[in-house]
Amino acid sequence: MMKSFFDANSIRTRLIILECLFVVLIAMTLGLTLGSLSYKEGLKEQKRIAVGLAADLAKRSIQPLLSPNSSQLKDLVNNFEGRSHFGEEHIFATILIDKHGNVLAQNYDRALDKQDQETSITQAMKIEHPHIFLVSEDKYEVIAPVEKEGRRLGAVIMGYAIGHYANPVARIWEALFITLIILIAIAVLGSLGFANTITGPIRKLTDAVAKVSSGELDVKVALESQDEIGMLASSFNKMAEDLKNTTVSRDLLVKEAAEREQAERKVARLKQQIEFILGATKTGLDIIDSDFNIRYIDPEWKKVYGDPAGRKCHEYFMDRTEICPDCGIPKALETKEITVTEETLVKEGNRPVQVSTIPFQDEKGEWLVAEVNVDITARKQAEWELRKAHDELELRVKERTAALVRANEELRDEITVRKRMEERLHYLAYYDALTGLPNRSLFLDRVKQGVARAEYNERFLALLFTDIDRFKSINDTFGHDVGDKALKVVAKRLSESTREGDTVARLGNDEFGIAFIDIAAPEDIILIAEEIMKNVSQPIMIEEKEIFLTLSIGISIYPYDGKDTNELMKNADLALANVKKQGMRAYQFHTDEMNLKASEFVLLERNLYKALKNDEFMLYYQPYWEMNTKKIVGMEALIRWKNKDLGLVSPAQFIPVLEETGMIFEVGEWVFKTACRQIKEWQDQGYPVIPVSINVSAVQFRQKNMAEILERIIKEIGVDPTFLALEITESTFMQDVEYTRSVLKKLKDTGVEISIDDFGTGFSSLSYLKRFPVDNLKIDGSFIKDIATDTDTASIVTAIIAMATTLNLETIAEGVETEEQWKSLCLLGCTMGQGYYYSPPLPPQDAKKVICQKLPLSSISHSPSLS
């Protein structure tokens, strides 16, 4: 077989023989493996049968053991049915013992060693279930306990020989191993011989090629084989012979070069003639290939546009980076048809041309496009003059006709205009021009009529004063056009929330009045107010901007809050003002306390104007620390106001007044400067510098140039902006998502950090948060208060921390006051904490000592520090 293998006339034949050899090898291996598996399965079946026989004998022995009968037990052992199934060569010994290990009956076909028998009996006393043990290479011992109703009666010991199922398995694997070694040796020898039959001739061919390449054309390759390499050798010998016989005449080459040079001169002269004709007729020519490369360009165009220098046609002619949308070249290459379009040459003074796009093939078969550009300036001028004359004629006709029509309608129009003006004057006297609602004058008249009606019917009248919360920020952010559209939407929603016979009026700017006539009970107005707030608070889409509006409502009831129109109006206005001071987004009925609160507001406003001049404001600093190590990682600057007459005033009292009066801008700038100076002072004195965060009011956040003001202060004081952070409440973030995103980007560009304050009390979502460039989330203290005792609160905090971790944000827990709260937050994975558990707000001198760790926190005097 090996000889026929090497004598084969084809490499392909040799490969087939080698493949067959490997197939035989694989088939033999599979056959031997399957045989071995079959023997193993037979052995497993024999063992299962042996265990079943022993169990069957144990079952038959139950009754004889209950009433001991030695002759019956011996007969049972001697005449055991299982022996007839397999003959003497399988069951060679059977022993029946009682529960004490005494042999009651036995039967041997072969002699048993006494010591082995005692070992088997000892083992049988311990076994609780049928079990089979290997005794020697072809012998097993099967033990089955004899039990009845859980009581041990004795045991059966059975010797079992597997006969021919033992040694064949081992012999099969030995035969398999030897066969594999032989077959692998044959395969290796065959592969080496096959490789030599290929590499030897290839080396000869390689040497011959090297000689031919060096100039020896008499080389011959002597290979007698008839396979593919022999055919290759024959082809090589023929090629070498052809090269030897091939000669080139030098005279013919010189003559061919001269003829080629003469032809090129003719082509050049023809090209000059074509270019002269094209220039004389103001016709331009360029040739473009399928990749939009310029193969040829008219010399006159080259003077205007310059050298193409490898640029694409759209780059050269149109200064475009992409193919022109209306280009005829792709269409001409696709359809192989001539197309005609008109274009304007911008670089040639907007000269109009007619472009004929002509596809053709060059001598190599490549498709090109010739663009022939014919000047049509004269034609366009003639068309324009003709069109102009036509338009002038039509215009004269229209003017004559219009004059006649105007003359006929002028009198009628004058009457109509005068009538409309009278109606408009009447409308403007009683209705708002923007919303179409009644104005203040008509509203007062309707309220007056409603009071009289309520008095007569002994019913109630409810007067609601409402305005839009922070409406000024909408005008400042989006412009007054968007603000006007928002007012129209609010007016429409208020009208839809009232009954027929009630009156909704616009009293001025974003203020509206609603008069509910003929109310049966004052409690009914609660549902109405809640419905109004629900309807108006729905998002508004204006010019693809989503705007969230909320209302504040003040309510006065006739006759409890006034007997006439003026008193009802005044008390409703006072109730509205009180809602605004308490945080907006709510409604409130008028009470007697409001007059007193209005007086207090005026007093606070007067004193706040003096506070900045008298240097009555101060900043306290409350540390926040790393949760696990309790190491200080930052401070929060908190404003305080100490008035000589009022004493220490809570920020909750004076900050709403600052926001409503607009003084928050001046005070906010003072806070920025003071905090930056404090950071700079600590840094210049060599103290460790940690970040200081500053609270930004919602009104202050709407200040258009807040980022510029902050950047100016940072540069003016020379403080590192990375030690500065701004805290902005979650509700402020969500008032206008796009505006918030733009402002935050400007603030981040200054280098400061951004924290979301009071997180969890607003309406933010993961989709919005991931769009904001923020660094920290400050979890509102209302969640921290019950975190150690309320599982629902703990679940909310866990969700907030998980969301922050997903967005790569740090978390700061506010209002940590007890050790239990601190431990709970550590377990939940909160990053930082802040609160009285660690430290109250401190004046600058005490804050400095805490930073330097020169004064224990327990020794710091808890000076007055309102949160």
SEDO-984605 format. One record per residue (C-alpha): x, y, z; residue in one letter. Coordinates in steps of 0.02 Angstrom, whole numbers, plus 32768, in hexadecimal, padded with zeros to 4 digits. Layout:
<sites>
XYZA...
</sites>
This chain:
<sites>
800080008000M808E8078802DM80E680517F88K804980747F23S803581127F8AF80DF81597F58F80CF811D7EA2D802B81797E88A802F81F07DF1N7FCA82797E48S7FE182D97EEAI7F2482D87EF8R7F2682187EF2T7FA682137F7DR7F3B82887FE7L7EA382167FCCI7F07817D8002I7F4581D9809DL7E93820E80C8E7E57815A80B8C7EE18124812FL7EA681A081B2F7DF0816B819AV7E2080B681BCV7E8080EF8257L7DE8814F8299I7D6F80BE8272A7DDA804082CFM7DE980B48365T7D2C80CD836BL7D0C8011835CG7D807FE683EAL7D3880708456T7C8480358438L7CB67F828461G7D047FB98504S7C67801A8532L7BFB7F82850AS7C647F16857FY7C547F998609K7B967F9E85F6E7B8F7EE08603G7BF77EE486A3L7B837F6986ECK7AEA7EFD86C3E7B3A7E648716Q7B587EC887B6K7AA27F0687B7R7A627E5287A2I7AD37E13882EA7A8F7E9788A7V79DC7E6A8874G79FB7DB08894L7A417DD18941A79AC7E42896BA79347DBD892CD79867D378999L797E7DAF8A2FA78C37DC78A11K78A67D088A0AR79067CF48AADS78957D648B16I78147CDF8B45Q78927C548B6EP78F47CCE8BDDL78577D068C3CL78367C518C71S78E77C068C68P78E97B638C05N79997B2A8BD7S79617AA88B58S78F07B248B00Q79807BA48AFAL79F97B238AB3K797B7AF08A2ED79617BA78A01L7A1E7BC289EDV7A3C7B20898DN79A67B33891AN79B07BEF88FBF79587C118855E79D77C8E8819G7A5C7C0B8803R79FD7BBA8775S7A017C5B8710H7ABF7C6C8705F7B087BC28734G7B937B9687ABE7C0F7C0E875DE7BB87CA987A7H7B767C858858I7C027C2488ACF7BD37C3F8964A7B367C6789C9T7B357C898A86I7A9F7CB68AF5L7AC47D008BA1I7A547D3C8C30D7A577DE98C81K7AE47DB18CF6H7B577D7A8C6AG7B3B7CBE8C80N7B3D7C578BDFV7A927C038BCDL7AA87BB68B1FA7B2F7BB68A98Q7B577B6C89EDN7C037B6D8998Y7C337B4188E8D7CE57B71890DR7D4B7B6E89AEA7D477C0F8A13L7DCF7C518A80D7D957C548B37K7DE07D008B56Q7D897D468ABAD7CE37CFB8AF8Q7CF57D4F8BA3E7D1F7DF48B50T7C837DE58AE2S7C147DBF8B79I7C5A7E548BD9T7C3A7EC48B43Q7B897E7E8B2EA7B5C7EAE8BE1M7B7E7F678BB9K7B287F798B11I7A747FB78B10E7A517FAD8A54H7A7E7F3189C8P7B337F518993H7BB37F00891DI7C6F7EFB893EF7CFF7ECC88CAL7D607E3A8918V7DDA7E10888BS7DEF7E3187D1E7D557DC9879FD7CFA7DAE8845K7C7C7E1888A4Y7C2B7E04894EE7B747E3A895FV7B2B7E5C8A0DI7A707E7A8A29A7A237E978AD7P79877E348B09V79097EA88B5EE78507EA88B86K77F57F478BB9E789B7F9D8BE2G78D87F0B8C53R797E7EBA8C23R796E7DFB8C13L7A147DD18BC1G7A717DDE8B1CA7A977D838A78V7B4B7D778A38I7B5D7D3E8984M7BFF7D218922G7BE97D4E886AY7C657D3187DBA7C567D98873CI7CBA7D1D86D2G7CE77D5B8622H7CAB7E0E8648Y7D4A7E3A86A7A7DEB7E268647N7DAC7E4D8595P7D967F0585C3V7E4D7F1885F1A7E837EB58557R7E197F2484E7I7E6F7FC18525W7F1A7F708510E7EEF7F3F845EA7EA97FEC843DL7F4A8040847BF7FBC7FD08412I7F507FE88377T7F5380A6838BL801380A5839AI8024803E82FAI7FA980A88298L7FF9814D82D1I80A4810A829AA805D80DD81EEI800C818A81DEA80AE81E4820EV8118817E8193L8098819C8108G80958258812BS815582648128L816082058086G80D782718039F813083108070A81D482D68021N817E82B37F7AT8147836A7F76I81D783CD7FC5T826383797F5DG822083AE7EB1P81EF84597EF3I82A484787F2AR82E1844A7E7BK826484C37E2DL8299854E7EA6T835185397E75D8324853D7DBDA82BE85DE7DD0V835086327E2AA83C586067D99K834A86477D16V833586EA7D75S83F487017D74S83F986EE7CB6G841D86327C9AE839A86057C18L83E185557BF3D83A0850D7C97V8338846D7C90K82DA841A7D1FV82E7835A7D18A824B83147D6AL820082707D2DE8166826E7D9DS80BD82797D48Q806582D97DD4D803B83937DDEE80EE83C47E0DI812E83647D75G80B483C77D07M80F384687D58L81A884377D30A817984197C79S812684C47C6FS81C085157CBEF823584C37C3EN81C785037BAFK81C485B37BF9M828485B37C05A8290857B7B50E821786057B17D827C86897B75L831B864D7B22K82CE86567A74N827E87007A91T82E687967A52T82BA884B7A3AV830388B379AFS834D895A79ECR832689AF7945D826F897E7956L826889C57A06L82B68A6A79CEV823F8A76793BK81A88A5279ACE81E08ADB7A27A81F28B5B799AA81448B337957E80FB8B427A06R814D8BED7A21E81078C2A797AQ80578BF079A9A80628C497A51E80908CED79F7R7FF78CD97988K7F878CBE7A20V7FD08D597A74A7FAD8DC579DAR7EFC8D8179D0L7EE38DA57A88K7F1B8E5A7A6EQ7EA18E6E79DEQ7E108E2A7A46I7E3A8E9D7AD7E7E418F347A60F7D958F087A18I7D4A8EF07AC5L7D928F977B00G7D508FF37A69A7CA08FAF7A80T7CA18FC97B3EK7C8C8F0E7B52T7CE28EB57BE3G7D138DFE7BE7L7D478D8B7C73D7D568CCE7C7FI7D2A8C757D22I7D448BBD7D4FD7CCF8B4E7DB8S7D288B827E58D7D068C3C7E32F7DC08C5D7E0EN7DE58CE37D89I7E3D8C907CF5R7E3C8D2D7C88Y7E108DE47CA4I7DFA8E727C28D7E928EE97C34P7E1D8F807C3EE7DC98F347CD6W7E718F0C7D22K7E978FC77D1CK7DF88FEA7D81V7DF58F567DF9Y7EAF8F2E7E04G7F098E887DF6D7E9A8DF37E2AP7F2E8DA77E88A7ED98CFF7EA1G7E368D487EE7R7D8C8CFB7EC1K7D1C8D5A7E47C7CA28D927ED0H7D358DD07F39E7D828E2B7EA4Y7CE88E7E7E59F7C708E8E7EEDM7CDF8E8C7F89D7C768DFA7FCBR7CB48D65802FT7C2A8CF57FECE7BDF8CD27F41I7B678D597F04C7AB18D227F20P7A7B8D4D7E6DD7B1A8D0E7E17C7AFB8CBA7D70G7B9C8C537D6FI7B5C8BBF7DD8P7ABD8BB67D70K7B1F8BB97CCCA7B948B2F7D09L7AFF8AC67D40E7A8D8ADC7CA9T7B198AF47C27K7AAD8B7E7BDCE7ACC8C377BBCI7A7D8CAE7C39T7A658D6B7C28V7A568DE17CBET7A6A8E9A7CE2E7AE08EDC7D68E7B268F817DA6T7BE38F9A7DB4L7BF78FFE7E54V7CB2901A7E40K7C9590647D92E7C1D90EB7DC8G7B83907A7DCFN7B9490547D15R7B0A8FDC7CDCP7B3F8F447C75V7AE98EAF7C26Q7B448E107C5AV7B3E8D777BE7S7B7B8CDB7C42T7BBA8C5C7BC0I7BF18BAD7BFAP7C768B4F7B93F7CF98AC57BA2Q7DB48ADE7B8DD7E2B8A657B39E7E3689FD7BD9K7D7A89E97BE5G7D688A5F7C7AE7CCB8ACC7C7BW7CEB8B877C82L7C7A8C1F7C77V7C998CB87C0BA7C448D577C49E7C298DD67BBEV7BF98E817C05N7BAA8EFD7B8CV7B958FB37BBFD7ADA8FE07BBCI7AEA90907C02T7A9D90E07B67A7A0D90647B65R79E9907E7C1CK79EE913A7C05Q7970912F7B77A78FE90BE7BDEE790991357C71W78DC91CD7C08E784991717BBAL780A913A7C66R782191EA7CAAK77BA92357C1CA773291B47C3BH773091D87CF7D772692937CDBE7691927E7C68L763792107CE7E7661928B7D71L7611931C7D11R757392B67CF6V756C92877DAFK7589933B7DE6E74FC937C7D79R748792F37DBAT74B993107E6EA749C93CB7E5FA73EB93AD7E27L73CD932F7EB5V741893A27F39R73AE94317F02A731593C37F15N734693817FC3E739394188018E72EF945A805AL72B993AE8099R7363939080EAD735E94378141E72B7940D818FI72F4935E81C2T739493A28210V733694248274R72BF939F82B6K734E932B82E4R73AA93B6833CM731393D883A7E7302931F83D1E73BD931483F5R73B993A9846AL7329935C84C6H738492B484CFY74279301850EL73C9935E8594A738B92BB85E3Y73F8922B85A0Y74B091FB85A0D74FC920984F3A757191738506L750390ED8557T7455912B852AG7422911F85E1L73C691AB863EP743C92308682N7440927B8731R73B392F7870ES7338927386D1L737091FB875AF734B927B87E3L729E92968799D727D91DA8792R72B891C48847V72489254887EK71B492018829Q71E391598876G71E991A48926V713C91EE8910A70FA914988D0R714990E6895DA7102915E89DEE705491508993Y705990908986N70B4907A8A2CE713C901989D3R71FA902789CCF72729075894EL7327903B893DA73AB90B288FAL744F906288BFL74ED90C5889BF7571905D8841T7615907A87EBD7696900B8795I772B8FDC8802D77D0902487C2R778290608721F780A90E4870EK788B905A86F5S7827901A865FI782D90C5860DN78E690D78637D7910902A85F5T78A39014855BF786E90C58531G77CA91228540H777F90CD84A6D7787902384FCV774B9074859DG76B290BC8544D7688901284FBK76968FC485A7A761D904885ECL759F901B8565K75AB8F628593V75928F89864CV74FD8FFA8624A74AE8F6E85BEK74C98EEC8647R74828F5F86CEL73E78F7F8664S73D08EC38649E73DA8EA88706S73468F1B872ET728A8F0F871AR721D8F7186A6E71F190128700G7299901E875ED731890A18726T73D1908C86FEV7431912F86E3A74E3916386C2R750E91E78743L75BE920E8705G765D91B886C7N76509103870AD75C59128878AE751690E48771F747690F887D4G73E8907A87DEI733C90A08826A72D390078852F721F90428862I71988FED88C6D71FE8F72892FI71988F0189A2A72238EE58A24A72D48F2C8A39P73198E7A8A3EE72E78E628987D736F8EDA8951I73F88E61898DI73D18DE28904L73C78E6F8884I74728EB688B8A74C38E0A88B0E74788DEA8803E74B98E9287C5I756A8E6F8805M75678DC187B8K752F8E00870CN75AB8E918704V76408E298742S76398DB786A9Q76D68DD0863BP76C78E4E85ACI771E8E348504M77498EDC84B2I77C08EE3841DE78018E338445E78288E6984F8K77D78E0E858BE77A78E8B8614I77678E5E86C1F76F68EDE8714L76B18EE487C4T76338F598815L76238FAE88BDS75708FD788EFI752B904B8975G7472903A89A2I73F690AC89F9S7340907C8A1CI72A990ED8A25Y726B91188AA7P72F390D58B1EY738691368AD3D732D91D38A9CG728492208A7BK72B4928489E1D731F92708944T73B692D3897FN73C792748A22E73B591CB89CCL743891FC894AM74B2923889D0K74A1919B8A39N74B3912689A4A755191858975D759491718A27L757290B68A23A75CF90A8897EL7665910889C4A766A90928A5AN766D8FF989E7V770090428986K7762905D8A26K77448FAA8A60Q778B8F5989C4G77088F6D893AM76B08EDD88DER76208EE18959A757A8F368982Y75478F8A8A24Q74AC8FDB8A6CF74B690878ABAH74CD908F8B77T74DA911E8BF3D759290F58C0CE75BC912B8B5BM75B291E48B80N763191CA8C09L76A291648B95K769791EA8B10A76D692698B8FS776591F48BC0E779491E08B08F77A1929D8AF3V780D92A98B91L7881921E8B54L788F926E8AA8E78BE93178AF6R794392C78B67N798C925B8ADDL79B092F68A74Y7A1E93328B03K7A6D92878B29A7AF0928B8A9EL7B23933F8AC7K7B33931A8B81N7B9392768B63D7B0F92118BC0E7B2191738B56F7BA090EC8B82M7BCD903F8B43L7BD48FA48BB0Y7C268F028B73Y7BE28E538B93Q7C598DC28B6CP7C2B8D278B0BY7C938C8B8B20W7CC28BE88ACDE7C448B6C8B14M7CB78ADA8B41N7D538B388B7ET7CFA8BD48BC3K7D7F8C3B8B6EK7D4A8CED8B3FI7D3D8CFE8A81V7CE18DA48A6FG7C808E358ABCM7BD68E818A93E7BCC8F3F8AA1A7B288F748AF8L7AEE90298AFFI7ABC90768BA6R7A6C911F8BCDW7A7C91718C78K7A1692118C86N7A2C92858D1BK797092938D34D793191E98CF9L79C491828D35G79F790E38CD6L797990CC8C48V795990208BFBS7987900F8B42P78DA8FC48B28A789490708B55Q790490E78AF6F793890858A5AI788590848A0FP788191428A2BV7928915389D2L78E690ED8940E7842914C8932E789491F8893BT792391CA88C6G79A891EC894BM79DD9135893BI7A4E916488A8F7AB491E0890EE7AB9917089A9V7AE490D8893FG7B79913388F2E7BB1916489A3W7BAB90AB89D5V7C15907A893EF7C9990FD8967K7C9D90D78A23T7CAF901B8A0BA7D3890318988C7D9690AB89F9R7D8A902E8A89Q7DD28FA28A1DI7E5E901589E2K7E82904C8A95E7E918F988AD5W7EFF8F6E8A41Q7F7390058A59D7F858FDD8B14Q7FBF8F2C8AECG7F258ED28B2FY7EE68E368AD6P7E6A8E6D8A52V7DCC8E098A34I7D3B8E2C89BCP7CB58EA889F4V7C058E9889AES7B8D8F2C899AI7ACF8F23898DN7A858F7588F2V79D38FB988FES79548F868879A793E903F884DV79FB90588847Q7A0D8FC087D4F799B90188755R7A1390AC874FQ7A5290AB869CK7B0490E086C2N7B1E907B8762M7BAB90138714A7C0590B186D9E7BF491018787I7C3C906687DAL7CCC905C875EE7CF59114877BR7CF890FC8839I7D699062882BI7DE790C187BFK7DDC915F8828E7E01910588CDI7E789087887EG7E2D8FEB88CCV7E3C8F3E8880D7D8C8F15883BP7DA38E5C8861T7D8D8E89891BF7CE18ED288F7L7C3A8E7588E4A7B898EB488C1L7AEF8E63890FE7A4D8E7488ABI79A88E2888E3T795A8D9A887FE78B98DFB8862S791E8E8A8814T79718E0F879DF78CC8DCF8759M78748E758738Q78C08E7E868AD792F8DED8658V79808E3C85BEE79A38EE28615Y79EA8E8586ACT7A5C8E1F863DR7AA28EBA85E5S7AC18F188689V7B158E8086DAL7B8A8E708645K7BC08F268659K7BDB8F0D8714L7C3F8E6E86F8K7CAC8ECD867BD7CE38F3E870AT7D2C8EA48762G7CB48E9587F7V7C588DF88831E7B998DE8882AI7B2E8D9488AFS7A728D7088A9I7A2E8DA78954D79928D6089ABD79958CCB8934F78FC8C5C893DG787C8CE68958T78698D1788A1G78398CC087FFF78E08C9887AES78FC8BF38754S79918B8E8719L79778BC78664S79868C7F8699Y7A128C698719L7A888C16869DK7A788CB2862FR7AAF8D2886BBF7B6A8D4486DDP7B5D8D2C879AV7BD88CE08816D7B778CBF88B8N7AC88C9488F5L7A9A8CD889A3K7A138C6689EAI798D8CCE8A41D798C8CC48AFFG78D58C8E8B03S790E8BE38AC5F799F8BD78B41I79328BFB8BD9K78DA8B508BDAD795B8AE88B7AI79878A7B8C10A78D18A538C3DT786A8A5E8B9CD788D89D88B18T78328A3B8A91D78A28AD18AAFT793D8A618AADA79038A188A06S78F28AC689BBI79A18AF789F5V79E58A5289B1T79988A788907A79E08B288906I7A8F8AE98930I7A838A6088AAA7A4C8ADF8828M7ADB8B548859A7B588AC5884CT7B168A9C879DT7B328B518768L7BDF8B5987BCN7BA28BDC8839L7BD48BF288F0E7B498BF28974T7B408C658A0DI7AC08C428A95A7A788CDF8AE7E7A3B8CE88B9BG7A9E8C578BE5V7A7F8C6F8CA1E7A918BC28CF3T7B0B8B328CF1E7A808ABC8CB6E7A648B2A8C1DQ7B208B2D8BFAW7B2E8A6F8C07K7A978A548B94S7AE18AC98B11L7B8A8A6F8B1AC7B3389C98AF9L7AD48A118A64L7B768A528A15G7B5B8B0E8A27C7BFC8B6C8A00T7BF38C058A72M7B8A8C4B8B01G7B5F8CF38B4FQ7B048D1F8BF0G7B0A8D3C8CAAY7B498C8A8CCAY7BF18CCA8C8EY7BE98D868C9FS7B6F8E198C9DP7B8D8EB18C2DP7C278F0D8C6FL7C688FBF8C63P7D078FD28BFBP7D808FCD8C8FQ7D388F288CCFD7D2D8EDE8C20A7DE68F048C0AK7E0F8EA48CAAK7DAB8E0E8C6FV7E078E0E8BC9I7EAF8E0E8C23C7E6E8D8A8C9EQ7EB38DF08D2FK7E0D8DF48D8DL7DA18D5A8DB3P7CEF8D698D73L7CAD8D4B8E23S7D018DEA8E60S7CBA8E5C8DDBI7C398ED08E24S7B938EBA8DCDH7B7B8F6E8D9FS7AD18FA18D59P7AC88F528CACS7A238F4B8C54L7A1B8ECB8BCAS
</sites>
